[in-house]
Amino acid sequence: MLYCFIVKLLKSNRETIKQYNNKTIIGKVIKIMKSSINMNDWINKLDKSVMLKIVDRVKETSNVDTFYFDYRLNSRPGQFVMLWLPEINEKPFSIAYDTGEGFGLSIAKVGAFTEELFQKKKGERVGIRGPYGRPFWKEKDAKNVVMVGGGYGVAPLATLAEELAKEGVKVHFISGARSQDLLLFNERLKKLKVELYTTTNDGSYGTKGVVTDPLREILRQEKIDLVYCCGKEQMEKAVFDLCEEAKVNAQVSVERYMKCGIGVCGACSVDGTGAPTCQKGPVIESATLRKITEFGKYHRGGSGKKEYFK
């Protein structure tokens, strides 16, 4: 790949770099990278994958396990790490826990990569680099907020809810899944100082329905300052549309196929803005979401081909 080649090039001597003038594609990329970010920091970020031991592993739902690591990550809710399985691949995962001394990743078993990851036992090691991305943030005057989490999209929102509740922000937390066995962090959420609403598609727990049902009522009955959302994109689009109708700002975690995690490869760039989601997201506010023409419609797979949501 081009960005891998440039990493090796930037590590070589200055005379080698001079061969690529500003008129070549590689020369232009080098110029952009040198002018926009510290080159050494960029190389370190790309190369620095720390092999960490899995210190604990907890089964959360029928398809989600949390992998714990003793490592100071210093992340913010909504950020992600790149997890590397040597000789397999590297994938991004959002951070579910960060105590300051250690962190946890709540990961759903879906696909070949996670099949391999779920073979890992306590005491074995995986590669981690990050944290990366734009996190959720607290808006200055937001005193009454809603958080909407679908399935394992609850993971980054739970940590955010803990923080905001401690600061005196009123938090309405809507957690939804297809069925009870897929509800993530149900007991954890019950312990928080939040107003908890739980929905399941089949009615096996909480209210039968979808997360937009309680959201619609909350937006109708109360003055909400901000809505946070994370989950499948069709659900996120429905939440965003309700927020637009109610003229309430939203912050949405948008998932895209990521390869590098630092804004170089372009795999996660979105139509409408061209911005890489790994840097300008994954958390994106309403003003920018309005400009992203693919939001709620399609995304791109590893080959770059459009894949429409069903």
SULQUIBEL-V627115 format. One record per residue. N is the residue number from 1. RES is the residue in one letter. PHI is phi in degrees with one decimal (* if undefined). PSI is psi in whole degrees, 0 to 359 (NA if undefined). D_LAST is the distance of its C-alpha to the last C-alpha in Angstrom with 1 decimal. Layout:
# SULQUIBEL-V627115
n:N res:RES phi:PHI psi:PSI d_last:D_LAST
n:N res:RES phi:PHI psi:PSI d_last:D_LAST
This chain:
# SULQUIBEL-V627115
n:1 res:M phi:* psi:154 d_last:30.9
n:2 res:L phi:-59.7 psi:314 d_last:32.7
n:3 res:Y phi:-67.2 psi:328 d_last:32.6
n:4 res:C phi:-66.3 psi:320 d_last:34.0
n:5 res:F phi:-62.7 psi:318 d_last:36.8
n:6 res:I phi:-66.6 psi:325 d_last:37.6
n:7 res:V phi:-57.8 psi:312 d_last:38.0
n:8 res:K phi:-63.6 psi:322 d_last:40.6
n:9 res:L phi:-64.1 psi:315 d_last:42.2
n:10 res:L phi:-66.5 psi:338 d_last:42.5
n:11 res:K phi:-84.6 psi:349 d_last:44.3
n:12 res:S phi:-83.9 psi:185 d_last:46.8
n:13 res:N phi:-77.9 psi:164 d_last:49.9
n:14 res:R phi:-63.2 psi:327 d_last:50.1
n:15 res:E phi:-63.2 psi:323 d_last:51.8
n:16 res:T phi:-64.3 psi:318 d_last:48.7
n:17 res:I phi:-63.0 psi:324 d_last:46.4
n:18 res:K phi:-63.0 psi:340 d_last:48.9
n:19 res:Q phi:-63.5 psi:335 d_last:48.2
n:20 res:Y phi:-100.5 psi:99 d_last:44.8
n:21 res:N phi:-78.2 psi:173 d_last:45.8
n:22 res:N phi:-67.4 psi:351 d_last:43.6
n:23 res:K phi:-86.5 psi:343 d_last:43.0
n:24 res:T phi:-85.8 psi:159 d_last:41.0
n:25 res:I phi:-61.3 psi:314 d_last:37.3
n:26 res:I phi:-62.9 psi:319 d_last:38.3
n:27 res:G phi:-61.3 psi:319 d_last:41.1
n:28 res:K phi:-65.2 psi:319 d_last:38.8
n:29 res:V phi:-64.0 psi:317 d_last:36.4
n:30 res:I phi:-60.4 psi:316 d_last:39.4
n:31 res:K phi:-61.2 psi:316 d_last:40.8
n:32 res:I phi:-62.5 psi:315 d_last:37.7
n:33 res:M phi:-65.7 psi:321 d_last:37.4
n:34 res:K phi:-71.0 psi:329 d_last:41.1
n:35 res:S phi:-86.2 psi:334 d_last:41.2
n:36 res:S phi:-94.9 psi:330 d_last:38.1
n:37 res:I phi:-142.6 psi:160 d_last:38.5
n:38 res:N phi:-66.0 psi:122 d_last:41.3
n:39 res:M phi:-63.2 psi:318 d_last:41.1
n:40 res:N phi:-64.9 psi:319 d_last:42.5
n:41 res:D phi:-61.9 psi:320 d_last:40.1
n:42 res:W phi:-62.4 psi:314 d_last:37.2
n:43 res:I phi:-63.3 psi:316 d_last:38.5
n:44 res:N phi:-61.5 psi:318 d_last:39.1
n:45 res:K phi:-62.6 psi:319 d_last:35.7
n:46 res:L phi:-70.0 psi:321 d_last:34.1
n:47 res:D phi:-87.4 psi:337 d_last:36.6
n:48 res:K phi:-79.4 psi:89 d_last:37.2
n:49 res:S phi:-110.5 psi:118 d_last:35.3
n:50 res:V phi:-95.6 psi:128 d_last:37.2
n:51 res:M phi:-81.4 psi:112 d_last:37.4
n:52 res:L phi:-114.1 psi:144 d_last:37.1
n:53 res:K phi:-82.4 psi:137 d_last:37.9
n:54 res:I phi:-75.1 psi:108 d_last:35.6
n:55 res:V phi:-86.7 psi:340 d_last:38.0
n:56 res:D phi:-161.2 psi:158 d_last:36.0
n:57 res:R phi:-145.7 psi:124 d_last:32.8
n:58 res:V phi:-123.5 psi:131 d_last:31.6
n:59 res:K phi:-80.2 psi:121 d_last:29.0
n:60 res:E phi:-97.6 psi:314 d_last:27.0
n:61 res:T phi:-139.0 psi:187 d_last:24.4
n:62 res:S phi:-63.5 psi:338 d_last:23.5
n:63 res:N phi:-132.3 psi:9 d_last:21.5
n:64 res:V phi:-125.4 psi:128 d_last:22.9
n:65 res:D phi:-118.0 psi:149 d_last:26.3
n:66 res:T phi:-104.3 psi:126 d_last:28.2
n:67 res:F phi:-102.1 psi:124 d_last:30.3
n:68 res:Y phi:-106.1 psi:145 d_last:33.4
n:69 res:F phi:-135.9 psi:140 d_last:35.6
n:70 res:D phi:-90.5 psi:92 d_last:39.1
n:71 res:Y phi:-162.3 psi:135 d_last:38.7
n:72 res:R phi:-79.3 psi:102 d_last:39.1
n:73 res:L phi:-89.5 psi:328 d_last:35.8
n:74 res:N phi:55.5 psi:52 d_last:36.5
n:75 res:S phi:-98.2 psi:169 d_last:32.9
n:76 res:R phi:-118.6 psi:151 d_last:31.4
n:77 res:P phi:-55.3 psi:129 d_last:28.5
n:78 res:G phi:105.1 psi:344 d_last:25.2
n:79 res:Q phi:-78.4 psi:172 d_last:26.6
n:80 res:F phi:-138.0 psi:166 d_last:25.7
n:81 res:V phi:-122.2 psi:160 d_last:27.6
n:82 res:M phi:-98.1 psi:122 d_last:27.1
n:83 res:L phi:-103.6 psi:128 d_last:27.8
n:84 res:W phi:-113.4 psi:128 d_last:29.5
n:85 res:L phi:-106.8 psi:108 d_last:30.1
n:86 res:P phi:-50.6 psi:134 d_last:33.0
n:87 res:E phi:69.5 psi:6 d_last:32.4
n:88 res:I phi:-114.3 psi:285 d_last:28.7
n:89 res:N phi:-178.6 psi:183 d_last:26.7
n:90 res:E phi:-135.4 psi:134 d_last:26.2
n:91 res:K phi:-137.6 psi:153 d_last:23.1
n:92 res:P phi:-86.8 psi:143 d_last:22.8
n:93 res:F phi:-141.7 psi:137 d_last:22.9
n:94 res:S phi:-73.7 psi:158 d_last:23.5
n:95 res:I phi:-95.4 psi:125 d_last:26.9
n:96 res:A phi:-94.6 psi:329 d_last:27.2
n:97 res:Y phi:-137.2 psi:142 d_last:31.0
n:98 res:D phi:-150.9 psi:105 d_last:33.7
n:99 res:T phi:-88.9 psi:354 d_last:37.2
n:100 res:G phi:98.2 psi:327 d_last:39.1
n:101 res:E phi:-101.8 psi:337 d_last:40.6
n:102 res:G phi:-158.6 psi:175 d_last:37.4
n:103 res:F phi:-145.5 psi:165 d_last:33.6
n:104 res:G phi:-136.3 psi:146 d_last:30.8
n:105 res:L phi:-117.6 psi:119 d_last:27.3
n:106 res:S phi:-94.7 psi:112 d_last:25.0
n:107 res:I phi:-121.6 psi:132 d_last:22.6
n:108 res:A phi:-86.7 psi:140 d_last:19.9
n:109 res:K phi:-83.5 psi:92 d_last:20.4
n:110 res:V phi:-141.3 psi:115 d_last:17.3
n:111 res:G phi:98.1 psi:171 d_last:17.9
n:112 res:A phi:-64.6 psi:321 d_last:21.3
n:113 res:F phi:-63.5 psi:311 d_last:22.6
n:114 res:T phi:-70.7 psi:334 d_last:22.5
n:115 res:E phi:-59.8 psi:317 d_last:23.8
n:116 res:E phi:-67.4 psi:317 d_last:26.8
n:117 res:L phi:-60.8 psi:320 d_last:27.1
n:118 res:F phi:-71.1 psi:354 d_last:27.3
n:119 res:Q phi:-81.4 psi:344 d_last:30.3
n:120 res:K phi:-72.3 psi:138 d_last:32.2
n:121 res:K phi:-109.9 psi:166 d_last:34.9
n:122 res:K phi:-54.6 psi:131 d_last:36.9
n:123 res:G phi:101.1 psi:339 d_last:39.3
n:124 res:E phi:-82.0 psi:165 d_last:37.3
n:125 res:R phi:-117.3 psi:150 d_last:36.3
n:126 res:V phi:-135.1 psi:162 d_last:33.3
n:127 res:G phi:-90.2 psi:138 d_last:33.2
n:128 res:I phi:-131.7 psi:134 d_last:32.2
n:129 res:R phi:-136.4 psi:147 d_last:32.3
n:130 res:G phi:134.6 psi:195 d_last:31.6
n:131 res:P phi:-78.4 psi:155 d_last:30.9
n:132 res:Y phi:-127.2 psi:167 d_last:28.9
n:133 res:G phi:89.2 psi:167 d_last:26.9
n:134 res:R phi:-87.8 psi:125 d_last:27.4
n:135 res:P phi:-86.2 psi:176 d_last:27.5
n:136 res:F phi:-67.1 psi:153 d_last:27.2
n:137 res:W phi:-139.4 psi:157 d_last:30.4
n:138 res:K phi:-90.3 psi:125 d_last:32.6
n:139 res:E phi:-81.7 psi:141 d_last:33.4
n:140 res:K phi:-49.0 psi:312 d_last:37.1
n:141 res:D phi:-99.4 psi:13 d_last:37.3
n:142 res:A phi:-80.9 psi:108 d_last:34.3
n:143 res:K phi:-111.1 psi:344 d_last:35.9
n:144 res:N phi:-136.9 psi:106 d_last:33.2
n:145 res:V phi:-125.8 psi:161 d_last:29.7
n:146 res:V phi:-120.9 psi:138 d_last:26.4
n:147 res:M phi:-117.9 psi:129 d_last:24.3
n:148 res:V phi:-120.6 psi:114 d_last:20.8
n:149 res:G phi:-121.1 psi:128 d_last:19.5
n:150 res:G phi:-109.8 psi:124 d_last:16.5
n:151 res:G phi:58.8 psi:228 d_last:17.1
n:152 res:Y phi:-77.0 psi:3 d_last:18.9
n:153 res:G phi:-68.4 psi:348 d_last:18.4
n:154 res:V phi:-66.1 psi:332 d_last:21.6
n:155 res:A phi:-50.4 psi:301 d_last:23.6
n:156 res:P phi:-70.4 psi:335 d_last:24.7
n:157 res:L phi:-73.9 psi:330 d_last:25.0
n:158 res:A phi:-62.2 psi:317 d_last:27.5
n:159 res:T phi:-65.7 psi:320 d_last:30.0
n:160 res:L phi:-62.8 psi:319 d_last:29.7
n:161 res:A phi:-61.7 psi:320 d_last:30.3
n:162 res:E phi:-59.4 psi:315 d_last:33.4
n:163 res:E phi:-65.2 psi:310 d_last:34.7
n:164 res:L phi:-67.6 psi:322 d_last:34.3
n:165 res:A phi:-62.4 psi:322 d_last:35.7
n:166 res:K phi:-66.3 psi:334 d_last:38.7
n:167 res:E phi:-88.3 psi:3 d_last:39.3
n:168 res:G phi:89.4 psi:9 d_last:39.4
n:169 res:V phi:-78.6 psi:135 d_last:36.1
n:170 res:K phi:-77.7 psi:122 d_last:34.7
n:171 res:V phi:-118.3 psi:121 d_last:31.3
n:172 res:H phi:-96.6 psi:118 d_last:28.9
n:173 res:F phi:-111.8 psi:118 d_last:26.4
n:174 res:I phi:-106.3 psi:118 d_last:23.3
n:175 res:S phi:-116.0 psi:129 d_last:21.9
n:176 res:G phi:-136.5 psi:152 d_last:18.9
n:177 res:A phi:-157.6 psi:171 d_last:17.3
n:178 res:R phi:-66.5 psi:323 d_last:16.1
n:179 res:S phi:-151.4 psi:171 d_last:19.7
n:180 res:Q phi:-58.3 psi:320 d_last:23.1
n:181 res:D phi:-69.0 psi:352 d_last:23.2
n:182 res:L phi:-106.7 psi:1 d_last:20.3
n:183 res:L phi:-73.2 psi:123 d_last:22.0
n:184 res:L phi:-95.7 psi:137 d_last:23.3
n:185 res:F phi:60.1 psi:32 d_last:26.9
n:186 res:N phi:-58.6 psi:313 d_last:27.6
n:187 res:E phi:-70.2 psi:323 d_last:31.3
n:188 res:R phi:-60.7 psi:317 d_last:31.4
n:189 res:L phi:-67.8 psi:326 d_last:30.0
n:190 res:K phi:-62.5 psi:332 d_last:32.5
n:191 res:K phi:-83.4 psi:350 d_last:35.3
n:192 res:L phi:-84.8 psi:157 d_last:34.3
n:193 res:K phi:-85.5 psi:68 d_last:35.9
n:194 res:V phi:-133.5 psi:160 d_last:32.8
n:195 res:E phi:-89.0 psi:109 d_last:31.7
n:196 res:L phi:-96.6 psi:130 d_last:29.0
n:197 res:Y phi:-122.0 psi:129 d_last:26.3
n:198 res:T phi:-123.2 psi:132 d_last:24.3
n:199 res:T phi:-127.2 psi:147 d_last:21.4
n:200 res:T phi:-133.4 psi:143 d_last:19.7
n:201 res:N phi:-60.5 psi:323 d_last:17.1
n:202 res:D phi:-95.7 psi:359 d_last:19.7
n:203 res:G phi:76.8 psi:13 d_last:22.7
n:204 res:S phi:-71.7 psi:344 d_last:24.3
n:205 res:Y phi:-156.5 psi:144 d_last:25.5
n:206 res:G phi:67.3 psi:214 d_last:26.0
n:207 res:T phi:-90.7 psi:135 d_last:24.6
n:208 res:K phi:-72.1 psi:126 d_last:22.0
n:209 res:G phi:147.9 psi:204 d_last:19.0
n:210 res:V phi:-124.3 psi:167 d_last:16.8
n:211 res:V phi:-63.3 psi:335 d_last:18.3
n:212 res:T phi:-72.3 psi:343 d_last:18.2
n:213 res:D phi:-64.9 psi:303 d_last:20.7
n:214 res:P phi:-67.5 psi:328 d_last:23.6
n:215 res:L phi:-61.0 psi:316 d_last:22.7
n:216 res:R phi:-58.2 psi:317 d_last:23.2
n:217 res:E phi:-69.4 psi:319 d_last:26.5
n:218 res:I phi:-63.1 psi:316 d_last:27.7
n:219 res:L phi:-65.3 psi:330 d_last:27.1
n:220 res:R phi:-76.7 psi:324 d_last:29.0
n:221 res:Q phi:-93.3 psi:334 d_last:31.9
n:222 res:E phi:-127.2 psi:161 d_last:32.6
n:223 res:K phi:-88.2 psi:102 d_last:33.1
n:224 res:I phi:-96.8 psi:134 d_last:30.5
n:225 res:D phi:-88.4 psi:330 d_last:31.2
n:226 res:L phi:-162.6 psi:145 d_last:28.1
n:227 res:V phi:-120.5 psi:128 d_last:24.6
n:228 res:Y phi:-104.0 psi:142 d_last:23.4
n:229 res:C phi:-147.0 psi:140 d_last:19.8
n:230 res:C phi:-152.5 psi:131 d_last:18.0
n:231 res:G phi:164.0 psi:200 d_last:14.9
n:232 res:K phi:-65.7 psi:146 d_last:11.1
n:233 res:E phi:-65.8 psi:328 d_last:10.4
n:234 res:Q phi:-62.4 psi:321 d_last:8.4
n:235 res:M phi:-67.4 psi:317 d_last:11.6
n:236 res:E phi:-60.2 psi:320 d_last:13.8
n:237 res:K phi:-65.0 psi:320 d_last:13.0
n:238 res:A phi:-64.5 psi:320 d_last:13.9
n:239 res:V phi:-65.2 psi:315 d_last:17.0
n:240 res:F phi:-60.2 psi:317 d_last:17.9
n:241 res:D phi:-61.8 psi:320 d_last:17.8
n:242 res:L phi:-64.7 psi:321 d_last:20.1
n:243 res:C phi:-65.2 psi:321 d_last:22.3
n:244 res:E phi:-63.7 psi:318 d_last:22.7
n:245 res:E phi:-61.9 psi:322 d_last:23.7
n:246 res:A phi:-87.8 psi:359 d_last:26.2
n:247 res:K phi:57.0 psi:48 d_last:27.4
n:248 res:V phi:-118.7 psi:131 d_last:26.9
n:249 res:N phi:-68.2 psi:149 d_last:26.2
n:250 res:A phi:-131.3 psi:151 d_last:23.4
n:251 res:Q phi:-120.8 psi:120 d_last:23.2
n:252 res:V phi:-123.1 psi:134 d_last:19.7
n:253 res:S phi:-86.5 psi:112 d_last:19.2
n:254 res:V phi:-101.1 psi:122 d_last:16.6
n:255 res:E phi:-94.0 psi:131 d_last:15.7
n:256 res:R phi:-137.7 psi:161 d_last:15.9
n:257 res:Y phi:-66.4 psi:122 d_last:17.2
n:258 res:M phi:-120.6 psi:140 d_last:20.9
n:259 res:K phi:-112.3 psi:312 d_last:23.9
n:260 res:C phi:-100.3 psi:324 d_last:27.0
n:261 res:G phi:84.4 psi:358 d_last:26.4
n:262 res:I phi:-128.1 psi:18 d_last:29.1
n:263 res:G phi:81.9 psi:20 d_last:27.8
n:264 res:V phi:-103.0 psi:316 d_last:29.4
n:265 res:C phi:-76.1 psi:334 d_last:26.9
n:266 res:G phi:82.5 psi:2 d_last:24.4
n:267 res:A phi:-62.8 psi:330 d_last:21.4
n:268 res:C phi:-101.2 psi:12 d_last:19.8
n:269 res:S phi:-67.4 psi:145 d_last:20.9
n:270 res:V phi:-110.6 psi:148 d_last:18.6
n:271 res:D phi:-70.2 psi:140 d_last:18.7
n:272 res:G phi:108.7 psi:320 d_last:20.9
n:273 res:T phi:-121.5 psi:333 d_last:23.3
n:274 res:G phi:76.2 psi:3 d_last:23.4
n:275 res:A phi:-79.2 psi:142 d_last:24.2
n:276 res:P phi:-73.8 psi:129 d_last:23.5
n:277 res:T phi:-65.2 psi:331 d_last:21.5
n:278 res:C phi:-68.5 psi:339 d_last:23.9
n:279 res:Q phi:-109.6 psi:314 d_last:26.8
n:280 res:K phi:-86.8 psi:0 d_last:25.7
n:281 res:G phi:-141.2 psi:203 d_last:23.2
n:282 res:P phi:-71.7 psi:343 d_last:21.5
n:283 res:V phi:-84.2 psi:123 d_last:22.7
n:284 res:I phi:-128.8 psi:135 d_last:22.4
n:285 res:E phi:-88.2 psi:169 d_last:24.0
n:286 res:S phi:-54.6 psi:315 d_last:23.1
n:287 res:A phi:-57.2 psi:323 d_last:25.3
n:288 res:T phi:-81.8 psi:323 d_last:23.5
n:289 res:L phi:-57.9 psi:326 d_last:20.0
n:290 res:R phi:-62.7 psi:335 d_last:20.9
n:291 res:K phi:-90.9 psi:345 d_last:21.7
n:292 res:I phi:-83.5 psi:104 d_last:18.5
n:293 res:T phi:-71.2 psi:339 d_last:16.8
n:294 res:E phi:-91.1 psi:350 d_last:13.6
n:295 res:F phi:-58.5 psi:124 d_last:13.2
n:296 res:G phi:80.7 psi:357 d_last:10.0
n:297 res:K phi:-112.0 psi:308 d_last:8.7
n:298 res:Y phi:-157.6 psi:170 d_last:9.0
n:299 res:H phi:-140.8 psi:182 d_last:11.4
n:300 res:R phi:-118.3 psi:138 d_last:13.8
n:301 res:G phi:-82.2 psi:192 d_last:14.6
n:302 res:G phi:-61.4 psi:332 d_last:18.2
n:303 res:S phi:-84.2 psi:350 d_last:19.1
n:304 res:G phi:93.5 psi:357 d_last:18.0
n:305 res:K phi:-75.8 psi:142 d_last:15.6
n:306 res:K phi:-65.8 psi:135 d_last:12.5
n:307 res:E phi:-125.4 psi:112 d_last:9.2
n:308 res:Y phi:-79.6 psi:141 d_last:6.4
n:309 res:F phi:-70.6 psi:142 d_last:3.8
n:310 res:K phi:-101.8 psi:NA d_last:0.0
